[in-house]
Amino acid sequence: LKYPQMFRAADVMLLNKVDLAPHVAFDTEQCKEMARRVNPGITIFEVSATSGAGMAAWYAWLAEQVGIKSENIVVVENGQIVELTDGKMTLGDRIPGDYVFVHGESIGDIDHDVMKEREQLARSGIVIIDLSVDKVTGRLVHEPEVLTRGFLSPEDAERIIPEVRRRVMKVVETDGLDSEKDIASDVKSYLHDQTKRK
């Protein structure tokens, strides 16, 4: 363990991002074993903020820590019925359910692939290049417009966007508009060099 004193003094250990464990070289069981070597009484929760795995048990533990009696704590999933009768709490059947997405005037018509794409855009941002080309000559009518949302800070945009515009103009003037893949490749490469982001 890198910080044995920290684990020795801790009451609880959150082993986060367990949804990534199958995809990385990390031995969850060995990690827990090492923590218990220095602190046999440590309580360990394996959680994922992304998928929600383990979070309910963690919340229940927190509730106990602030003085709520265990008989007054119930861990439920979405759709789980909790019945309160004569001061007692019992779990009923689970009602099947799922998330319902509302988009404009439509309700529930958005599939999960669309939502994943939107989450990706929200995390990574977007860069759009708008070109106006003369049909006859194939030349640019004016300089390309480069828009970015959530990808570059204003300071970086001032420095990077003029170079993106210059590179796009060079590719179009050299190879014409048929070089759409070349434009995308050149811009992606430059942006990655400058920001280390994909």
Backbone as a ProteinNet text record, in pm:
[ID]
protein_1_A
[PRIMARY]
LKYPQMFRAADVMLLNKVDLAPHVAFDTEQCKEMARRVNPGITIFEVSATSGAGMAAWYAWLAEQVGIKSENIVVVENGQIVELTDGKMTLGDRIPGDYVFVHGESIGDIDHDVMKEREQLARSGIVIIDLSVDKVTGRLVHEPEVLTRGFLSPEDAERIIPEVRRRVMKVVETDGLDSEKDIASDVKSYLHDQTKRK
[TERTIARY]
83.2	0	86.9	44.2	123	114	-5	-23.8	-81.2	-1.9	-56.4	-119.4	-63.4	-118.3	-260.1	-284.9	-418	-519.9	-483	-573.5	-589.1	-483.6	-488.6	-585.7	-590.8	-674.3	-818.4	-842.9	-975.6	-1075.9	-1201.1	-1310.8	-1367.8	-1361	-1424	-1335.7	-1344.3	-1269.4	-1367.6	-1369.7	-1450.2	-1359.4	-1389.6	-1315.5	-1398.6	-1363.2	-1445.5	-1411	-1498.6	-1481.9	-1470.6	-1545.1	-1537.4	-1588.5	-1665.1	-1711.5	-1595.1	-1482.1	-1364.7	-1273.9	-1292.8	-1202.2	-1179.2	-1282.7	-1257.1	-1170.7	-1156.1	-1087.1	-945.2	-903.9	-770.3	-698	-567.5	-486.1	-489.8	-600.4	-615.4	-683.2	-620.2	-672.3	-750.2	-882.6	-969.6	-952.6	-948.7	-937.7	-804.8	-697.1	-566.2	-566	-629.8	-638.3	-708.7	-823.1	-898.4	-817.7	-749.1	-667.9	-556.5	-491.6	-382.9	-435.6	-552.8	-612.8	-644.8	-694.9	-731.8	-609.6	-494	-371.6	-334.4	-349.1	-313.1	-430.8	-552.3	-670.7	-776.7	-769.4	-863.5	-1009.8	-1039.9	-1178.6	-1234.1	-1157.8	-1202.9	-1324.7	-1422.2	-1539.6	-1511.6	-1534.6	-1501.6	-1627.9	-1646.8	-1757	-1699	-1743.2	-1706.5	-1817.5	-1783.4	-1885.9	-1848.9	-1950.8	-1932.3	-2029.7	-1978.1	-2065.2	-2131.9	-2069	-2124.1	-2244.6	-2227.6	-2336.8	-2427.5	-2379.7	-2458.3	-2435.5	-2353.9	-2328.4	-2269.6	-2324	-2272.6	-2309.9	-2368.5	-2396.4	-2504.6	-2605	-2713.2	-2660.8	-2571.8	-2514.4	-2430.5	-2359.5	-2279.6	-2370.4	-2481.7	-2575.6	-2634.1	-2664.9	-2720	-2618.1	-2492	-2386.1	-2377.2	-2383	-2377.9	-2495.1	-2612.5	-2730.5	-2709.3	-2650.5	-2622.7	-2523.1	-2426.2	-2322.9	-2378.5	-2488.1	-2546.6	-2658.5	-2669.5	-2760.1	-2894.5	-2917.5	-3044.8	-3037.3	-3138.1	-3139.5	-3149.7	-3080.6	-3076.7	-3215.5	-3308.4	-3444	-3521.6	-3468.7	-3532.5	-3462.3	-3372.4	-3298.7	-3335.9	-3371.1	-3399.2	-3330.4	-3266.7	-3197.1	-3285.5	-3323.4	-3415.2	-3358.2	-3411	-3379.4	-3495.2	-3475.9	-3585.4	-3702	-3820.8	-3939.7	-3975	-3890.3	-3917.5	-4022.7	-4125.2	-4230.5	-4187.5	-4199.9	-4174.5	-4308.3	-4353.2	-4481.5	-4458.1	-4524	-4515.7	-4652.4	-4658.8	-4785.3	-4762.7	-4840	-4832.7	-4688.5	-4616.2	-4480.8	-4377.7	-4416.9	-4322.4	-4303.1	-4182.8	-4147	-4122	-4188.4	-4165.8	-4149.7	-4081.2	-4061.9	-4170.3	-4230.5	-4329.1	-4266	-4349.4	-4299.9	-4229.7	-4154.4	-4086.5	-4168.1	-4192.2	-4265.5	-4164.8	-4183.7	-4089.4	-4089.3	-3974.4	-3966.8	-3833	-3823.3	-3699.6	-3701.1	-3592.4	-3588.3	-3673.7	-3738.9	-3815.1	-3751.6	-3707.2	-3642.3	-3743.4	-3737.9	-3826.2	-3740.3	-3782	-3706	-3804.4	-3802.9	-3897.3	-4039.1	-4112.2	-4251.1	-4266.1	-4158.7	-4169	-4126.8	-4192.8	-4162.6	-4129.5	-4010.3	-3972	-3925.4	-3911.1	-3871.7	-3720.3	-3644.1	-3499.2	-3436.7	-3359.6	-3299	-3166.9	-3115.8	-2996.6	-2872	-2865.4	-2749.8	-2741.5	-2856.9	-2860.2	-2814.4	-2860.4	-2821.6	-2671.6	-2616.2	-2471.3	-2393.5	-2441.2	-2375.3	-2381.1	-2495.4	-2508.5	-2417.4	-2407	-2315.9	-2172.2	-2136.2	-2001.2	-1974.7	-2071.5	-2057	-2043.7	-2122.5	-2117.6	-1981.5	-1921.6	-1790.4	-1676.6	-1683.8	-1569.1	-1578.4	-1699.8	-1715.1	-1718.7	-1727.2	-1738.8	-1667.3	-1613.4	-1553.9	-1624	-1675.6	-1746	-1672.8	-1653.1	-1590.1	-1692.1	-1723.9	-1823.2	-1750.5	-1768.2	-1701.3	-1803.5	-1775.7	-1857.1	-1767.1	-1807.3	-1723.3	-1800.8	-1733.5	-1793.1	-1810	-1934.3	-1961.3	-1878.8	-1859.2	-1790.8	-1640.1	-1580.5	-1434.2	-1383.6	-1470.3	-1425.1	-1340.3	-1335.4	-1253.5	-1341.4	-1276.7	-1347.7	-1403.5	-1527.3	-1589.4	-1535.4	-1514.9	-1455.2	-1384.1	-1317	-1243.5	-1338.2	-1292.3	-1376	-1413.7	-1534.6	-1576.8	-1553.1	-1484.3	-1453.9	-1525.8	-1616.5	-1692.8	-1652.7	-1645	-1614.7	-1703.4	-1756.1	-1839.7	-1789.5	-1739.7	-1698.4	-1567.8	-1495.2	-1369.6	-1248.4	-1254.5	-1140.6	-1181.4	-1089.4	-1112.2	-1102.1	-1158.1	-1147.7	-1003.5	-914.6	-773.6	-711.6	-739.3	-685.5	-746.4	-875.3	-943.1	-877.9	-840.5	-775.2	-646.7	-576.6	-447.6	-463.4	-557.6	-565.9	-654.5	-767.1	-862	-802.9	-725.1	-666.3	-579.5	-507.1	-423.6	-509.1	-619.7	-712.1	-767	-808	-862.5	-757.7	-632.3	-524.3	-501.1	-501.9	-478.9	-591.6	-715.3	-828.6	-817.6	-787.4	-773.6	-664	-553.3	-441.7	-481.8	-552.1	-594	-692.8	-789.9	-890.3	-825	-734.9	-668.8	-579.5	-522.1	-431	-507.9	-605.7	-672.1	-819.2	-875.7	-1017.2	-1105.3	-1234.7	-1329.5	-1344.4	-1290.3	-1297.4	-1213.5	-1134.3	-1040.5	-1098.8	-1228.1	-1294.3	-1223.3	-1183.7	-1113.4	-978.1	-911.9	-782.3	-799.2	-906.2	-933	-952.3	-1039.9	-1069	-943	-864.3	-742.2	-641.9	-622.1	-527.3	-570	-699.5	-749.9	-742.4	-783.1	-777.7	-634.3	-541.9	-401.7	-349.6	-380.2	-334.3	-396.1	-528	-595.3	-541.7	-513.6	-457.7	-319.1	-237.7	-103.8	-112.3	-210.9	-222.4	-289.2	-386.3	-467.3	-449	-389.9	-377	-514	-614.3	-749.4	-789.4	-876.9	-923.4	-1049.5
-118.9	0	124.1	224.1	347	431	436.5	518.1	432.3	344.3	252	322.5	435.4	504.8	554.4	598.3	645.2	531.1	412.6	297.7	249.8	260.5	217.6	305.2	434	527.9	533.3	477.3	490.9	391.5	434.8	344.9	276.5	346.3	296.3	326.5	239.9	259.9	249.3	351	346.3	304.6	191.8	145	186.7	301.8	366.3	315.8	346.4	314.1	163.9	83.7	-61.4	-105.6	-20.5	-55	-63.1	0.4	-4	-123	-188.8	-296	-403.3	-448.2	-552.3	-505.3	-373.5	-319.4	-270.8	-277.2	-228.9	-335.5	-319.3	-413.8	-374.3	-404.6	-371.9	-489.4	-540.2	-655	-605	-605.3	-554.3	-633.6	-766.2	-850.4	-829	-813.2	-788.3	-653.4	-555	-422.5	-430.9	-500.5	-514.2	-591.7	-695.8	-776	-692.4	-609.6	-525.9	-422.7	-366.1	-269.1	-337.1	-460.8	-533.4	-581.3	-591.8	-627.9	-520.5	-395.1	-286.5	-243.3	-279.8	-243.5	-351.9	-457.9	-569.9	-530.1	-422.1	-383.4	-284.6	-250.8	-149.8	-201	-114.4	-145.8	-100	-189.9	-159.1	-161.5	-54	-45.9	-36.8	-125.8	-118	-40.9	75.3	163.1	211.7	252.3	317.9	433.7	554.6	671.8	672.3	610	607.2	513.8	389.4	291.7	290.2	346.4	344.3	220.2	127.8	3.6	35	-27.7	-14.5	113.7	209.8	338.7	328.8	244.7	233.5	182.8	83.8	31.6	139.1	218.1	328.1	431.3	465	560.8	507.7	377.8	317.6	326.6	301.5	310.5	454.1	550.9	691.1	726.2	674.7	700.9	650.2	530.8	476.2	564.5	617.7	698.7	827.8	876.9	1000.5	971.7	845.1	811.1	753.9	725.1	663.6	514.2	463.8	322.7	235.5	120.9	33.5	-13.6	-29.6	-73.3	35.8	158.3	268.2	299.9	212.5	232.1	118.7	153.9	53.1	94.1	-1.5	24.2	-28.8	58.6	19.7	54.5	-11.6	18.7	99.3	158.1	227.6	130.9	176.3	94.5	9.2	8.2	-71.1	-2.2	-76.6	-22	-31.3	78.7	81.8	112.4	20.8	38.9	80	186.8	235.9	215.2	123.7	91.7	82.5	158.2	155.5	171.4	263.2	291.2	187.5	91.8	-10.2	3.9	-30.1	-17.5	-156.3	-187.1	-315.1	-289.5	-383.4	-373.2	-451.1	-387.8	-454.4	-502.7	-536.6	-582.2	-468.5	-506.8	-407.7	-386.1	-261	-226.5	-211.6	-284.6	-269.5	-125.4	-74.4	63	90.8	206.3	248.5	400.2	459.7	604.1	645	760.3	817.1	951.4	964.9	1087.8	1178.1	1307.1	1404.9	1494.3	1505.8	1584.3	1669.4	1799.3	1886.4	1843.7	1810.1	1768.3	1617.9	1544.1	1398	1346.1	1239.7	1177.8	1031.9	991.8	851.2	802.5	893.4	849.6	851.5	891.9	901.6	770.2	706.8	580.3	605.2	500.1	512.7	550.5	510.5	547.5	698.7	761.5	907.8	972.5	919.5	975.9	958.6	845.8	824.3	925.8	950.9	1050.8	1188.8	1222.7	1353.3	1362.9	1254.4	1254.4	1274.7	1208.4	1222.5	1366.9	1428.9	1569	1659.5	1630.9	1712.7	1702	1583.5	1564.8	1620.1	1596.2	1625.5	1757	1808.2	1929.4	1897	2002.3	1982.4	2096.4	2062.9	2162.6	2148.4	2259.8	2259.5	2353.4	2306.1	2388.8	2410.3	2535.9	2572.3	2631.1	2566.3	2611.3	2655.4	2765.4	2808.7	2803.7	2720.2	2698.2	2735.6	2804.3	2840.4	2713.3	2688.2	2565.5	2557.3	2670.7	2672.4	2656.8	2739.8	2739.9	2639.2	2599.4	2508.2	2577	2710.5	2785.6	2835.8	2863.6	2915.6	3054.7	3077.1	3208.2	3303.7	3253	3331.8	3235.3	3292.1	3207.5	3112.8	2993.3	2899	2957.1	2926	2964.3	2843	2864.7	2756.4	2786	2696.8	2711.6	2601	2635.1	2533.4	2556.5	2447.5	2453.4	2346.8	2392.1	2298.1	2226.2	2263.1	2194.3	2278.2	2408.1	2496.6	2608.2	2645.6	2763.5	2886.9	2999.8	3121	3158.6	3140	3173.8	3082.7	2950.9	2856.6	2881.3	2915.7	2939.2	3053.8	3160.3	3274.3	3233	3139.5	3095.4	2986.2	2894.6	2774	2790.7	2859.8	2867.8	2931.6	3039.9	3094.3	2991.8	2907.5	2805.7	2696.1	2658.8	2560.7	2615.6	2742.1	2807.2	2805.2	2838.1	2840.6	2701.7	2599.3	2462.5	2415.5	2448.7	2409.7	2476.5	2605.7	2678	2616.7	2578.2	2520.1	2388.2	2302.7	2173.1	2193.6	2282.8	2306.1	2365.3	2460.3	2523.4	2424.5	2329.6	2231.8	2118.6	2061.6	1939.6	1957.5	2075	2096	2038.9	2048	2006.8	1855.7	1781.3	1635.6	1579.6	1664.8	1619.9	1634.4	1605.6	1621.7	1540.7	1417.5	1333.5	1393.4	1453.4	1517.2	1635.7	1712.4	1827.4	1777.2	1676.2	1622.7	1566.5	1494	1433.1	1538.7	1641.1	1747.4	1823.5	1857.6	1933.8	1850.2	1722.7	1635.5	1623.5	1602.9	1588	1714.3	1829.9	1955.8	1979.5	1958	1979.9	1886	1761.6	1667.5	1712.4	1758.6	1808.8	1925	2012.3	2132.8	2108.5	2016.8	2000.7	1866.1	1768.9	1631.1	1567	1618.1	1562.1	1509.4	1409	1352.6	1423.3
0	0	0	-74.2	-85.1	42.1	103.9	223.7	336.4	396.2	497.3	616.6	659.3	776.2	749.1	627.1	590.3	602	553.1	560.7	705.4	783.2	923.5	1003	970.1	1045	993.9	875.8	813.4	871.1	879.2	915.5	792	680.2	558.1	437.8	338.1	213.8	97.8	13.3	-108.6	-223.5	-281.8	-398.8	-519.2	-576.9	-678.5	-818.7	-912.5	-1054.5	-1078.6	-1001.9	-1018.3	-1155.1	-1223.9	-1358	-1457.3	-1422.5	-1511	-1483.1	-1369.4	-1327.2	-1433.5	-1506.4	-1606.7	-1724.1	-1738.3	-1855.3	-1825.6	-1700.9	-1664.2	-1582.2	-1571.9	-1495.2	-1347.7	-1281.5	-1140.6	-1071.8	-967.4	-893.7	-772.8	-783.9	-678	-548.9	-559.9	-440.7	-369.3	-444.9	-383.3	-311.9	-372.3	-310.7	-175.8	-172.6	-47.4	56.8	10.9	102.9	165.7	86.4	138.1	238	209.3	302.3	434.9	428.8	551.2	629.3	563.1	635.8	736.9	696.5	787.7	874.5	833	911.7	893.5	975.2	959.7	974	1045.3	1068.1	967.3	865.4	769.2	690.9	672.1	591	448.9	353.4	214.1	129.1	52.5	-42.8	-182.9	-269.4	-411.1	-481.1	-536.8	-593.4	-732.8	-805	-934.2	-942.8	-948.4	-962.3	-1099.4	-1198.6	-1333.6	-1343	-1296.5	-1308.1	-1186.5	-1074.3	-951.2	-867.2	-916.1	-842.2	-704.5	-601.1	-465.9	-394	-464	-401.9	-293.9	-315.3	-218	-83.3	-87.3	37.5	107	29.1	84	150.9	86.6	144.3	275.1	277.9	399.4	513.1	483.7	584.8	637.6	545.8	587.2	677.7	644.7	727.3	869.7	882.6	1016.3	1091.4	1019.2	1083.5	1142.5	1087.1	1140.7	1240.4	1280.2	1389.3	1351.8	1227	1188	1219.9	1287.8	1325.5	1201	1206	1088.9	1046.6	1145.2	1107.3	1033.9	1035.9	962.9	831.1	792.9	667.3	572.8	453	351.4	222	158	32.8	-79.3	-170.1	-277.2	-413.5	-513.8	-653.1	-710.9	-827.1	-894.3	-913.2	-880.8	-898.6	-778.1	-677.2	-556.9	-471.7	-431.3	-347.1	-200.8	-128.8	15.4	82.2	168	235.4	380	422.6	559.6	624.6	721.8	788	938.2	1014	1160.2	1211.2	1150.4	1195.4	1153.7	1070.8	1023.6	873	830.8	690.4	633	522.1	454.1	305.3	240.1	95.5	23.7	-76.3	-159.6	-287.9	-385.1	-514.5	-587.1	-686.4	-768.7	-895.4	-927.3	-1049	-1162.2	-1273.2	-1384.7	-1434.8	-1464.7	-1512.6	-1576.3	-1634.8	-1700.1	-1705.7	-1748.8	-1763.9	-1883.1	-1871.3	-1982.4	-2015.3	-2138.5	-2180.8	-2249.8	-2216.1	-2277.7	-2365.9	-2492.3	-2588.8	-2667.4	-2640	-2709.4	-2679.5	-2783.2	-2765.6	-2758.3	-2784.9	-2781	-2644.3	-2600.2	-2471.1	-2494.6	-2451.9	-2457.7	-2592.7	-2691.4	-2825.4	-2847.6	-2748.2	-2763.9	-2718.9	-2806.1	-2764.7	-2691.6	-2630	-2546.4	-2627.2	-2755.4	-2838.1	-2855.8	-2876.8	-2890.3	-2760	-2647	-2517.8	-2494.2	-2533.9	-2518.7	-2601.2	-2723.8	-2808.6	-2744.8	-2684.8	-2619.5	-2497.6	-2421.6	-2306.6	-2352.9	-2464.1	-2518.5	-2560.4	-2627.1	-2666.8	-2544.8	-2442.1	-2320.8	-2253.3	-2256.6	-2193.5	-2277.7	-2410.1	-2496	-2570.4	-2590	-2669.5	-2817.7	-2898.3	-3042.9	-3115.9	-3233.1	-3322.3	-3456.9	-3509.3	-3637.8	-3732.6	-3855.9	-3958.8	-4069.3	-4095.9	-4196.7	-4316.9	-4434.2	-4556.8	-4660	-4727	-4841.7	-4964.5	-5061.8	-5179.6	-5306	-5396.5	-5525.4	-5608.8	-5659.4	-5735.8	-5863.8	-5925.8	-6055.2	-6039.3	-5954.4	-5942.6	-5839.3	-5745.9	-5640.1	-5535.2	-5543	-5446.5	-5331.9	-5219.5	-5103.9	-5133.1	-5096.7	-5113.8	-5008.1	-4885.7	-4777.5	-4682.6	-4587.1	-4492	-4420.1	-4388.4	-4314.1	-4177.7	-4133.9	-3999.5	-3909.5	-3799.4	-3705.5	-3574.8	-3537.7	-3413.9	-3317.5	-3191.7	-3091.3	-2969.9	-2916.5	-2796.8	-2699.4	-2586.6	-2483	-2509.5	-2614.1	-2646.3	-2610.6	-2637.7	-2611.6	-2516.1	-2430.5	-2347.1	-2437	-2397	-2480.6	-2512.1	-2413.5	-2435.6	-2541.9	-2530.7	-2629.5	-2766.7	-2769.4	-2896.8	-2973.5	-2903.6	-2969.3	-3038.3	-2977.4	-3031.6	-3137.9	-3116.7	-3199.4	-3322.9	-3309.4	-3420.8	-3546.9	-3537.5	-3661.4	-3736.2	-3661.3	-3725.7	-3788.2	-3722.3	-3779.9	-3911.6	-3910.2	-4030.4	-4142.6	-4109.1	-4209.2	-4268.6	-4183.7	-4230	-4322.2	-4286.1	-4370.2	-4506.6	-4508.3	-4635.2	-4722	-4660	-4734.8	-4799.5	-4723.7	-4778	-4893.3	-4874.9	-4979.4	-5103.8	-5087.2	-5202.9	-5276	-5202.2	-5263.6	-5330.3	-5258.5	-5305.6	-5341.3	-5318.7	-5347	-5236.9	-5257.1	-5154.1	-5145.5	-5242.5	-5237.1	-5123.6	-5061.1	-4958.1	-4817.6	-4802.1	-4672.6	-4563.4	-4598.3	-4500.4	-4464.6	-4562.5	-4535.7	-4441.6	-4461.5	-4373.1	-4230.2	-4214.9	-4081.5	-4017.2	-4094.8	-4041.1	-3997.8	-4080.9	-4049.7	-3924.2	-3916.2	-3801.7	-3674.2	-3682.9	-3564.5	-3513.3	-3604.9	-3566.7	-3497.5	-3556.9	-3498.9	-3361.2	-3349.4	-3221.1	-3114.2	-3152.9	-3056.1	-3010.5	-3104.7	-3069.5	-2971	-2992.3	-2910.7	-2776.1	-2772.6	-2650.9	-2582.4	-2653.2	-2603.4	-2580.3	-2649.7	-2642	-2778.4	-2779.5	-2906.3	-2951.5
[MASK]
++++++++++++++++++++++++++++++++++++++++++++++++++++++++++++++++++++++++++++++++++++++++++++++++++++++++++++++++++++++++++++++++++++++++++++++++++++++++++++++++++++++++++++++++++++++++++++++++++++++

